[in-house]
């Protein structure tokens, strides 16, 4: 037993020594040839989707010095199929983490770190970056799975998903608790999906289901509990007419395939941070002031600087409870989304006046209103006190 401990310690010592030596060598040659690293938070679907995409976008649009770039994961995998796609394009090696850490310590800077933070000033979807696509074999596989679900490549469908704790099996209890303000019930979405089926669409439920969806509507498919696979998660999103979902991982995946989103229960108010596909619209969660027993207006949300709070603790500290959208609000959002995409959306002069009031207020606090998608006009008409 002592021999094994000695061998393990010796092996660990030599591993550290090798990593430091490699880091020193990279550091020394960096003025001539820069080697950079990026840790991909692969255990979270949203990060796995956007970090490599943002890197490719920056690579296309910025003058880079002579560099060689490497990537490594955080050890988890939220979607192994998506990770395989990125590994075909980018250089991945999970042994690089300690070397990157040593370099950061040596340089005391981020010189050796690839920045994949979202810049809300940039339009990431102004050009085509066909990083994620399917080959002929995969398309045939997807077609076969669609047929197994009662769909074909010619069927129009939307994907819908709510947000609940069961979707985050790999997250820590603290992470689940701090993000529970974003959760909402699946039942609140069903009237919207039911309504869309009357317009010829199918509805496909995504996510990791904690319970089976009970419905007599054969156009609503409980893919989440009956057919789910990591490949079909991607394939379904890639061909959906649009997604009906909150600002969570699947929406970020949808941007890779240029699919628009009807954001439900967007939270915080600036929750997309400028990263969304054109033609998307949203309805936000409502901000309820507990002590005053009333809803906050749009102006108050910005004046009190609560538009980008990210944890439940922050909302509790500010005395705010987030209220989920009603089933009626979600249904009207879904119909507005459909009509806009079909070029059948019509507005009156009063509608335009209401929307102008919203933009006037928003522009006082947000220098570039493109940081967030278009808000649903239906939501504003239902909640005109929001603009007081």
N, C-alpha and C positions, 0 to 999 in steps of 0.2 A: 504493500500500500504506500509506504514511504517512497519507494522507488518510482512508483507511478506519479506521485505528487512532484517528485524531483524532475522527472521527465517532462511533465506538463509545464512546470515553472520554467524549465530550461527552454522548451519549445516556445513558450510565450515571450521569454526574454529575447530570443533570436528573432521572433516575428517583429517585435517592437524595434529592435536594432535595424532590421532590414527596411522597415517602413520609414524610419528616421533618415536612413542613408539615402533612400530614393527621394524623400522630400528635400533633403539637402541638395541633391543633384539637380532636381527640378528648379529649386530656388536659385542656384548658381547660374543656370543657363537661361533663366527667365528674361534677362535683358535682350537676348538674341532670339530666343524661341520660347514663347509662353505656352505652358500647359495648364489648362483650366479644368475645374471639376464642378459637378452639380449633383446635389442630393435630391432625388425625386421622391416626393412623399407618396409613394405608390400604394400605401395602405388606404389612402383616401381617393376615391374615384375622381373627384373634381380636380385635385392636384395632378393625378396621373394623366388626366386629359389635357389640362391647360399648360403645365410647365414645359413639356417638350414643344408644344405648339408655339408658345411665346418665344422660346429659344429660336425656332425655325424662322418665325416672323422677324425677329431682331437680326438674325443672320442675313436675311434677304434685304434688310433696309438700313443696316448700319455698316460703316466701314470698320472692319475688324483688323487688328494687327495680326501678324503671322502667329496663329495659335493652333493647338490641337486640343479638342474638347472631349472630356470623358464624363460619363454619368454612372451613378449607382443608386440603388433603391434604399428605402428605409427598412427593408427586410420583410415588409408585408406586400400583399398583392390584392388589390380590390377588383381587378379584372385581368386575368392572365392573358386573355386574347389581345387586349389593348397593349399590354406590356410587350407582347411578342411583336406587334406592329412597330412599336417604337424601337425595339431592339434590331429590327431590320434596317432602320434608318440611322440610328445613333449608336455610338460605342458605349456599351454598358459593361461594368465589371464591379461587382459588389465588394471586392477586396480593396477598393480604392478609398473607402471611407476613412480609415486611419491615416492614410497618406495625406488626404485633403485636410484633415484635422491638424496634422503636424505642420503643414504649410501655413495654415491660418495662424498657428501659434508663432511660427518663425517670422512671418511677415508682419504680423499685427495689423493686417489689412484684409480687404476682400479682393485683392488683386488676382487671386487664384480661384475665385468663386464666380461661376456663371450666374448672372442675375436673371431670374425668371419671374420677378414680381410684375404684376399687371400695372401698366401705366394708364390711368384713366383718360389721359390726353390723347392716346393713340386709338386709331380705328383698326383693330386687328383683323377685320373682315372686309377691308377695302380691296383686297386682292385675293387671287386664288392661290392657296397653298394646299395642294392635293397630297397631303402627307398620309392620310388615312383612306384607304380604298380596299375593295375586295376583288380578288381574282375570279376567273370563270368558275373554278371548282367551288369556291366559297359562295358565289351567287347561286349555284345549283343546290348547294347544301341549304342555304337560306330559303330558297324556293320550296324545297322539300319540307322544311320545318313549318313554313307558312301554311302549306297545304294540310299538314298534320293538325294545324290549329283551325282549319276551316277558312283560310285566306288564300289568296293568290297574289302574284306580283301586280295584278291590275286593280286589286281592291284598294280603295282609299281608307286610311285609318288614322286615328290619333293615338298617341301613347299618353297614359295618365298615371300619375303616382302621387301619393301623399307622403308625409314625412312622419315616421313614428320610431320609437326606440328600437324595435326589432330590426330596422334597417342597418343598425350600427353594432353588429356583433363583435367587431374587432376594436371598438372604441373603449376607452376607460370609463368607469362609472362616473368620474368627475366630468369628463367630456360630454357624456350623455346628459348629465344633469344641467350643465351650463348651456346646453343648446336646446333644451326642451321647450323653450319659448317659441321655437320654430315649428313644432309639431302641430298636426291637425288631423281630424278624422277623415277616413276614406269615404264615409257615408255622405259627407258634405259635397263630395265631387260627383256622386252618382247621378243626381238630377241633370247635371250638365252633360254627362256622357250619354244619358238616355235621350236627351234632346238632340244631340248631334247624330245619333243613329236614325232619327226621323228625317235627317237631311242626307241620308245615304252613306254615312261613314260608319266604320266599325271603331270600337274602343278597345284598346289593349292595355291591360293593367301591368305596369312594371314594378320592380322592387323585390325585396325579400319579404314574402308574405308571412305574417304571423297567424293569419286566419284565411279561410277560403271565402271568396266573394260569392255571395248568394244572389243570383239574379235569374229571372226568367227570360231576359232579353238575349237571344242567341247572337246578337251583334256585339255583345260585350264579352270579351275573352279574358279569363283569369289566367293569363300567361304566368304571372308571378308565382302562383301556387301549383300550377299543373305542367308547365312546359319549360320553365326557366333554364337557361344556360348562359354562360358568359359570352359566347359567340353571338347568340341571338339577341342578347341585350344590345349589342352594337348594331346588329343587322336591322332590327326592328326600328331603332331610333333613326338609322340612316335613311329609311324609306317612309317615315311617318309624314303625314301632311303637316302636323305640328305637334308639339308636346304641351300638355296641360300639367304643370308641376310647380313646385316651389323652387327657390334658388339653392339647389343641392346638386350632387354629382351628375345625375342624368342630364340636367340642362347643359352642363359644361360639355358633356359628350356630344350633345346635339349641335354645338357650335362647330365641331370638327366636320360635320356633314352638312353644314349650312341650313339646318332646320330651325325654323322660327319657334318661339315659345310663348304660350300664354301663361305668364307667371301668376300663380295663385299664392296668396299669403306671403308675398315678398316681405322679408324681414332680415336685417334692418331695411329702412327705406332706401338707402343707397346700396342695397345688397348685391347688385350685379357689378358694381365698381367699374362701369364702362365696358364690361366684357359680356356682350350679348349679340345675337344675330339680328340683322335688319328684319323688320316686319314683326318683331316681338312686341307685345304689350303686357301690362301688368296691373294687378290690384294689390295694394299693400295691406298688411295687418294694421289694425287700428290701435292707436296709443291711448290707453285709458289711465287717467290720473286718479290714483286710489284715494288720496286725501280729499280731492275736490269732487270726486264722483262724477267725472265727465270725460268726454273724448277730447283729445288735443286737436287743434287745427294744424294745417300744413305749416303755417308761419311759426307756430309755437314749437313744432318739432325741430325746426332749424334754429330758432332763437335760443332754445334751451340746449342745443347741441346734442340731441339724442338720436339723430338720424343715422348714426353708424355704430351704435352700441352692439357689442358682439356676444355678450354673455348674460345669462339670467341674473347673475349677481349685480351687474351694472344696471339692469332695468329695475331691480328691487331697490337698489341704492337711490335711484332717481324717483322712486315711488310710482313706477309705471308697470302696468300689466298690458301685454299685447293681446288683442282680441282677434280671433280668426274670422275670415270672411264667411258670410252666410252662403248657403247653397244657392240662393237667388243671385247673389253677386257673382258667384263662380259660373253659373249658367249663362248669365248675360255676357260675361267676359268671353266664354267659349263661343257664343254666337257672334259676338263682335269680331273675334279672331277669324272665324270661318268666313264671315261676310267680307272682311277686309282682304283676305287672301284670294277670295273669288271675285274681287273688284265689284262687290255688290253693296258695299257699305255706303249709306247715304246719311247726310247730316242736314240739320236745319240751321238757320241763322242763330237761333237760341243755343243750339249745341255748340256752335263755333264760339259764341260769346262765353259760355261756361269754360271751354277749353282755353280760351285766351286768358281768362282770369287765373286759371291754374298756372299757365306759363309765366304770367306777370309775377306771380308770387314766387315761383321756383327760380326765376332769373335773378331775383334779389339775393339769393343765397348760393346758387350754383352758377359758376361762371360759364360752364359749358353744359347746357341741358342735355347734350348727347351722352352724358355720363350715365344716364338711366334711360330705359326704354320709354316708349309712349305709354302714358297711363290710360287705362280704359275709360272712355267717355261715359260708358254705361255706369261705371262706378261713381264718377263725379256727379252724374245726374241723380243717382240714388243718395249721395252723401254730400249735398251742397253745403252743409255746415262745415265741411272740411276746409272750405275756401274762405271762411269768415276771417 
